[in-house]
Amino acid sequence: MTGARLLRRVRELVEADDRVVIGIAGCPGAGKTTLAGWLAEHLTAAGLPAVWVPMDGFHLADVELERLGRLARKGAMDTFDAHGYLALLRRIRAETATLVYAPSFDREIEQPIAGAIPVPPAARVVVSEGNYLLARDEPWRQVRAVMTEVWYVDLDDRLRLDRLVKRHIRFGKSPDHAARWVAEVDEPNAERIRATRGDADLLLDFDTLALSP
């Protein structure tokens, strides 16, 4: 599968629906964000208006994670507002004649930013990436049902883990802290995510996508 074939696949889906929602799942560091941004950008450039709405916008704020005693596990399934994410996706599918605002996630401050992403009526495709889009727990099962398709992206684990550690360092963790976080937080999450890959509509190897600039 290549990036060009993915664009064609989405175009075919749009022919059968007023608005298509594509989910991209995968382990931390697998390339979900890169693929989601690329897909939205290239669909729009090709005349098919698309918006990227990350699931990370539904991270619970650090102050709430601290209150719940979950701050040291940030990124785990129960550190997201899953019901809020589901409600937004339902609005995106149903309210195609009105402007809908979605939250973003700012990695510089590691916090969600409310109302940062406009989804206009003209948007024919919404791309949303996240770790747990194929999870069978509720309400994630309902999240999956709202999406048109969910793709699962893989990346060689050695490369993925190296990228993940470097990302944590880039956004403020020390090298030792980054390595511990990957081993103690990200990888237990990855095991849970990897178990859902068989439920995806499409399995992708990030290295073979050949995403064009």
C-alpha positions, 0 to 999 in steps of 0.5 A, a space after each residue: 500500500 502506498 500513500 497514493 493508493 490511500 488517497 484513492 481509497 478515501 475518494 471511493 469512500 466519499 462517493 458513498 457518504 456525505 462525510 467520511 471519518 477515517 481513524 488511524 490507530 497504532 502503537 505510540 511512535 508508529 507514525 499515526 500523526 505523520 500519516 494523519 497530517 499527510 492524508 488531510 493535507 493531500 486530500 485537501 490539495 487534491 480538491 477534497 476538503 479534509 480536516 485532521 482532528 487528533 484524539 489527543 485533544 481529549 487527554 484529560 488535563 494534568 490537574 485532573 490527572 493529578 486529582 485522579 492519581 493518574 498523571 504518572 500513567 498519562 497516555 493510558 486508556 483511562 487518561 482520556 475523555 473517551 465519552 467526550 471524543 465519542 460525542 464530538 465524532 457523532 457531531 462531526 458525522 451528523 452536523 454537516 451543515 454547521 461549523 463544529 469545533 474540536 480540541 487540539 493537543 499542544 505538545 509544547 505544554 502537553 495539554 489539550 486546547 479547546 476549540 482549536 480546530 474548526 470542522 467546516 460544513 465543506 469538510 468531506 473527510 475528517 481524519 482522526 488518529 489515536 491509540 485506542 480506536 480499535 479497543 473493544 472496551 466501552 465507549 471505544 467500541 462506539 467510537 469505532 462504530 462512528 468511523 467509516 474505516 479504521 486503519 492500523 499503522 505498524 513500524 519496526 519496533 526498534 525504530 519506533 522505540 527510538 523515535 518515541 524516546 527522542 520525542 519525549 526528550 524533544 518535549 522536555 524529558 531527560 534521556 533517562 526519564 524518557 527511556 523509563 517512560 517508554 518502558 513503563 508507560 508507553 510499552 504497556 499501552 502498546 501491548 494493549 493496542 497491538 492486540 486490536 490490530 486484527 480488527 482494523 479495516 486496513 493494515 499499513 506498514 509505515 515504511 512502505 507508504 512512500 508518503 510524498 512531500 
